[in-house]
Amino acid sequence: MSVTSDVAASDVAAVAGGGGRTLLSHRKVVEVFDRDAEEFLQGVATVDVEAIVPGGAAYSAILSSKGRMLFDLFVFRSSDGSRFALDVASESLPALLRVLARYKLRAKVSIAEADELGVYAALSGGDGVVDPRDPRMGGRGIAELDALDGTIDGAEPAAYLAHRVALGLPETWADFPPNKALAPEMSLDALSALSLTKGCYVGQELIARTHARGAIRKRILPLALAPSPDTLPTRAQLEATSPNELVATGAARLDLPRLHLAPDTRITLADSSKAVGRVGSASIDSGMALGLLRLRNVLASNADAADPVLHIRALQTAPGADAGERSVDLFARAFVPRFLRQALVTDGQL
């Protein structure tokens, strides 16, 4: 029996509600199975694989030996507990297969790309497993592509991106290049993707040291975008707004056609041009982006102070057959996603 049909079946925990599926064509699936599959993944992935219940899933990552992020991924476990499916960014697939092969050594484990399987999201819930990062992302599952053909009737991929950005959830490649960022900078600690108790895994030593040191200086945060600083909501307003409302109000606020915001674009303070971070994913249609930001520069130091206004330079394509591009000034305000607030309070950064 396929890992996928097991994992996506009705015997797993589902999100309340209903809705159609969105095929995540930017994701690929790798199957890991055989006698030592669990033990093998336990020594490679950052999450406690042994704790994943049959039919469940967990958010995780694979790190370099120096503790840098290589890939984030979802680990799905079949309903009989014997097989695993890894849901990973398409761009990461070749490198992931190489890394897994390198660590396989003498383990009795089979690793194979599953071309016939696809990853889907159900933003309204009621399908797959609850997204382990944040239940407000709805459901997530893996199924045979042939079986998905008649069920992809939900939101467009742009809606998935918009909700992911509104919730402050990063993904490999879009938000961090491999072997550069630290896992806590991508908030994997706050997303329950890093185990501090299961024992040794690749990169675990740096994770333990970082945890012992305390506060993380840089974090990936969502940004509200606007053509004028006067139209930016306050951080308190943004944090009190639901993801659906953030998407709707952001679209109305940033009403600029043919706008493009490239990953790795520099983010500065609007009043001083001091560099404070870089852009990751951007959902222009919803007036939001993610940015890897220095927290002390973008969040007010006390509750009574106004949070800084940030500046980003985007590109706008001119209309017409011979269209060129011009730069456009955007203004932004960072806000803290719900899952991260307690961690920042504990670290004394909020």
C-alpha positions as CSV (number, residue, x, y, z in Angstrom):
1,M,0.0,0.0,0.0
2,S,1.3,3.5,-0.9
3,V,2.6,5.7,1.9
4,T,0.6,8.4,0.3
5,S,-2.8,6.8,0.3
6,D,-2.3,5.9,3.9
7,V,-1.2,9.3,5.0
8,A,-3.9,11.3,3.2
9,A,-6.7,8.9,4.1
10,S,-9.6,9.7,6.5
11,D,-7.9,7.9,9.4
12,V,-5.7,10.9,10.1
13,A,-6.6,14.0,12.1
14,A,-8.3,16.5,9.9
15,V,-8.9,20.2,10.0
16,A,-12.5,21.3,10.8
17,G,-14.3,22.7,7.8
18,G,-14.1,21.9,4.2
19,G,-12.8,23.2,0.9
20,G,-11.0,22.2,-2.3
21,R,-7.4,21.2,-2.8
22,T,-4.5,23.3,-4.2
23,L,-1.8,21.3,-5.9
24,L,1.6,22.5,-4.7
25,S,3.6,22.0,-7.9
26,H,6.7,23.5,-6.3
27,R,6.9,20.5,-3.9
28,K,8.2,17.0,-4.6
29,V,8.0,13.8,-2.6
30,V,10.7,11.4,-1.5
31,E,9.8,8.0,0.0
32,V,11.9,6.4,2.8
33,F,11.1,2.9,3.9
34,D,12.5,-0.5,4.9
35,R,13.7,-1.9,8.3
36,D,15.8,1.0,9.5
37,A,13.7,3.9,8.0
38,E,12.7,5.4,11.4
39,E,16.2,5.1,12.9
40,F,17.8,6.6,9.8
41,L,15.5,9.6,9.7
42,Q,15.8,10.1,13.5
43,G,19.5,10.7,13.0
44,V,19.1,13.1,10.1
45,A,16.0,15.1,10.6
46,T,15.7,17.8,13.3
47,V,12.3,16.7,14.6
48,D,11.7,13.6,16.8
49,V,10.7,11.2,14.1
50,E,9.9,8.5,16.7
51,A,7.2,10.8,18.1
52,I,5.3,11.1,14.8
53,V,2.1,9.0,15.2
54,P,1.0,6.6,12.4
55,G,-0.9,8.6,9.9
56,G,0.5,11.9,11.1
57,A,3.1,14.4,10.0
58,A,5.6,16.8,11.4
59,Y,7.5,19.9,10.2
60,S,11.3,19.4,10.2
61,A,14.6,20.3,8.6
62,I,17.9,18.8,7.6
63,L,21.0,20.7,8.6
64,S,24.6,20.7,7.5
65,S,27.2,19.3,9.9
66,K,27.9,22.9,10.9
67,G,24.2,23.5,11.8
68,R,23.2,25.5,8.8
69,M,19.8,25.0,7.2
70,L,19.9,22.8,4.1
71,F,16.2,22.1,3.6
72,D,13.0,22.4,5.5
73,L,10.5,19.6,4.9
74,F,7.5,17.8,6.1
75,V,7.8,14.2,7.3
76,F,4.6,12.1,6.8
77,R,4.2,8.7,8.4
78,S,2.0,6.0,6.9
79,S,-0.9,4.7,8.9
80,D,0.9,1.4,9.7
81,G,3.9,3.4,10.8
82,S,6.4,1.6,8.6
83,R,7.0,4.1,5.8
84,F,7.7,7.8,5.5
85,A,7.2,10.4,2.8
86,L,9.2,13.6,2.7
87,D,7.5,16.7,1.2
88,V,10.3,19.0,0.1
89,A,10.8,22.0,-2.3
90,S,11.4,21.0,-5.9
91,E,14.7,22.9,-6.0
92,S,15.9,20.9,-3.0
93,L,15.2,17.5,-4.4
94,P,18.6,16.6,-6.1
95,A,20.6,17.8,-3.1
96,L,18.3,16.1,-0.6
97,L,18.7,12.8,-2.4
98,R,22.5,13.2,-2.3
99,V,22.5,14.1,1.4
100,L,20.3,11.1,2.3
101,A,22.5,8.8,0.2
102,R,25.6,10.1,2.0
103,Y,24.2,9.4,5.5
104,K,22.7,6.0,4.5
105,L,25.9,4.1,5.1
106,R,25.0,0.5,6.0
107,A,21.4,1.2,7.1
108,K,18.8,-1.0,5.7
109,V,16.7,1.7,4.2
110,S,15.4,2.5,0.7
111,I,15.2,6.1,-0.6
112,A,13.4,7.0,-3.8
113,E,11.9,10.0,-5.5
114,A,8.2,9.4,-6.0
115,D,7.3,11.0,-9.3
116,E,3.8,9.6,-9.2
117,L,3.0,11.5,-5.9
118,G,2.0,15.1,-5.4
119,V,1.6,17.4,-2.4
120,Y,-1.6,19.4,-1.9
121,A,-2.9,22.0,0.5
122,A,-6.5,22.4,1.6
123,L,-6.6,26.0,2.9
124,S,-10.1,25.6,4.3
125,G,-9.2,22.4,6.1
126,G,-11.1,19.1,6.1
127,D,-8.6,17.2,4.1
128,G,-5.2,15.6,4.8
129,V,-3.5,16.3,8.1
130,V,-3.6,19.6,10.0
131,D,-0.6,21.6,8.8
132,P,1.9,21.0,11.6
133,R,3.3,24.6,11.4
134,D,0.0,26.4,12.1
135,P,-3.5,25.0,11.9
136,R,-4.7,28.2,10.2
137,M,-2.9,26.9,7.1
138,G,-5.6,24.2,6.9
139,G,-4.8,20.7,5.8
140,R,-1.9,19.2,3.9
141,G,-1.5,15.8,2.2
142,I,0.2,13.6,-0.3
143,A,-1.6,11.6,-2.9
144,E,-1.3,9.9,-6.3
145,L,-1.2,12.6,-9.0
146,D,-3.7,10.6,-11.0
147,A,-6.1,10.6,-8.1
148,L,-5.6,14.3,-7.6
149,D,-6.7,15.2,-11.1
150,G,-10.4,15.4,-10.3
151,T,-10.0,17.1,-6.9
152,I,-7.9,20.2,-7.5
153,D,-10.8,22.7,-7.3
154,G,-9.6,24.9,-4.5
155,A,-7.6,28.1,-4.2
156,E,-4.9,29.0,-6.7
157,P,-1.2,28.6,-5.6
158,A,-1.1,32.4,-5.1
159,A,-3.6,32.0,-2.2
160,Y,-1.4,29.4,-0.6
161,L,1.6,31.8,-0.8
162,A,-0.5,34.7,0.5
163,H,-1.7,32.7,3.6
164,R,1.8,31.4,4.2
165,V,3.3,34.9,4.2
166,A,0.5,36.3,6.3
167,L,1.2,33.7,9.0
168,G,4.9,34.3,8.8
169,L,5.9,30.8,7.7
170,P,9.2,30.5,5.7
171,E,10.1,27.9,3.1
172,T,13.4,26.8,1.6
173,W,14.7,28.8,-1.4
174,A,12.0,31.4,-1.2
175,D,13.1,32.6,2.2
176,F,16.6,31.2,2.7
177,P,19.3,29.8,0.5
178,P,20.7,26.4,1.5
179,N,23.7,26.4,3.9
180,K,23.3,30.1,4.9
181,A,20.6,30.6,7.6
182,L,20.4,29.2,11.1
183,A,17.2,27.1,11.9
184,P,16.1,29.4,14.8
185,E,16.4,32.4,12.4
186,M,13.7,30.7,10.3
187,S,11.8,30.2,13.6
188,L,11.9,26.4,13.4
189,D,12.3,26.4,17.2
190,A,9.0,28.1,17.6
191,L,7.4,25.9,15.0
192,S,8.3,22.7,17.0
193,A,10.6,21.5,14.2
194,L,13.7,21.3,16.4
195,S,14.1,18.6,19.0
196,L,16.3,19.4,22.1
197,T,15.6,16.1,23.8
198,K,15.9,13.2,21.3
199,G,19.7,12.9,21.2
200,C,22.2,13.4,18.4
201,Y,21.3,14.3,14.9
202,V,23.3,16.1,12.2
203,G,23.8,19.8,13.2
204,Q,22.4,19.2,16.7
205,E,25.4,20.6,18.5
206,L,24.9,24.1,17.1
207,I,21.2,24.0,17.8
208,A,22.0,23.1,21.5
209,R,24.6,26.0,21.7
210,T,22.2,28.5,20.2
211,H,19.4,27.5,22.5
212,A,21.7,27.8,25.5
213,R,22.8,31.3,24.5
214,G,19.2,32.5,24.4
215,A,18.0,35.4,22.2
216,I,18.2,35.0,18.4
217,R,19.2,38.4,16.9
218,K,17.6,37.8,13.5
219,R,14.3,36.3,12.7
220,I,12.0,35.8,9.6
221,L,9.0,38.1,10.1
222,P,6.0,39.1,8.0
223,L,5.8,42.6,6.6
224,A,2.9,44.7,5.6
225,L,3.6,46.7,2.5
226,A,2.2,50.1,1.4
227,P,3.1,52.8,-1.2
228,S,3.1,55.4,1.7
229,P,4.1,55.2,5.3
230,D,0.8,57.0,6.2
231,T,-1.3,54.0,5.1
232,L,0.6,51.3,7.1
233,P,-1.3,49.7,10.0
234,T,0.3,49.6,13.4
235,R,2.0,46.4,14.6
236,A,-0.8,45.9,17.1
237,Q,-3.4,46.2,14.4
238,L,-1.6,43.7,12.2
239,E,-1.2,41.2,15.0
240,A,-4.9,41.4,15.9
241,T,-6.0,40.7,12.3
242,S,-6.9,37.3,10.9
243,P,-4.9,35.9,8.0
244,N,-7.9,36.2,5.7
245,E,-8.3,39.9,6.6
246,L,-4.6,40.5,6.2
247,V,-4.8,39.2,2.7
248,A,-7.9,41.2,1.8
249,T,-6.8,44.5,3.4
250,G,-3.3,44.2,2.0
251,A,-4.5,43.8,-1.5
252,A,-6.5,47.0,-1.2
253,R,-3.7,48.8,0.5
254,L,-1.0,48.0,-2.1
255,D,-2.9,48.7,-5.3
256,L,0.0,49.0,-7.7
257,P,-0.1,46.9,-10.9
258,R,2.8,44.9,-12.4
259,L,4.9,45.2,-9.3
260,H,7.8,42.8,-8.6
261,L,9.7,42.4,-5.4
262,A,12.7,40.1,-5.8
263,P,14.0,37.8,-3.1
264,D,17.1,39.2,-1.3
265,T,16.1,42.8,-1.9
266,R,17.6,45.0,0.8
267,I,15.3,46.3,3.6
268,T,16.3,49.6,5.3
269,L,15.0,51.9,7.9
270,A,12.9,54.6,6.2
271,D,14.4,57.4,8.3
272,S,18.0,56.6,8.1
273,S,18.7,54.1,5.2
274,K,20.3,51.7,7.7
275,A,20.2,48.2,6.4
276,V,18.1,45.9,8.6
277,G,17.4,42.8,6.6
278,R,16.5,41.1,3.3
279,V,13.3,40.2,1.5
280,G,12.3,36.6,1.2
281,S,8.9,35.5,-0.1
282,A,6.6,38.2,-1.5
283,S,2.9,38.1,-2.0
284,I,2.4,41.4,-3.9
285,D,-1.3,40.6,-4.5
286,S,-1.9,40.6,-0.8
287,G,0.4,43.5,0.1
288,M,2.8,41.4,2.2
289,A,6.2,39.8,2.2
290,L,8.6,38.0,4.6
291,G,11.9,39.4,5.6
292,L,14.9,38.2,7.6
293,L,15.3,41.1,10.0
294,R,17.4,42.3,12.9
295,L,14.8,42.3,15.6
296,R,16.3,45.2,17.7
297,N,16.0,47.4,14.6
298,V,12.5,46.6,13.5
299,L,10.5,46.2,16.7
300,A,10.0,49.0,19.2
301,S,12.0,48.7,22.3
302,N,9.0,49.4,24.6
303,A,5.3,49.1,24.4
304,D,4.6,52.8,24.1
305,A,7.0,53.5,21.2
306,A,6.0,53.3,17.5
307,D,7.5,50.4,15.6
308,P,9.9,51.6,12.9
309,V,8.8,52.2,9.3
310,L,10.9,50.2,6.8
311,H,11.8,51.0,3.2
312,I,12.1,48.6,0.3
313,R,12.7,49.3,-3.4
314,A,10.6,47.3,-5.8
315,L,10.3,47.2,-9.5
316,Q,7.3,48.0,-11.6
317,T,6.9,47.0,-15.3
318,A,5.6,49.7,-17.6
319,P,2.6,48.8,-19.8
320,G,3.1,48.2,-23.5
321,A,5.0,45.9,-25.9
322,D,8.4,47.5,-25.2
323,A,7.8,47.6,-21.5
324,G,10.7,48.6,-19.3
325,E,11.0,48.7,-15.5
326,R,11.2,51.5,-13.0
327,S,12.0,51.4,-9.3
328,V,9.1,52.1,-6.8
329,D,9.5,53.0,-3.2
330,L,7.6,50.8,-0.8
331,F,7.2,51.2,2.9
332,A,6.7,48.3,5.4
333,R,6.1,47.5,9.0
334,A,7.1,44.2,10.5
335,F,4.8,42.3,12.8
336,V,5.2,39.1,15.0
337,P,3.3,36.0,14.0
338,R,1.3,34.3,16.8
339,F,3.5,31.2,17.0
340,L,6.6,33.4,17.7
341,R,5.3,35.9,20.3
342,Q,5.9,33.7,23.3
343,A,9.5,32.9,22.3
344,L,10.3,36.6,21.9
345,V,8.7,37.4,25.2
346,T,10.8,34.7,26.9
347,D,13.9,36.0,25.2
348,G,13.1,39.6,26.4
349,Q,12.7,40.8,22.8
350,L,9.1,41.9,23.2
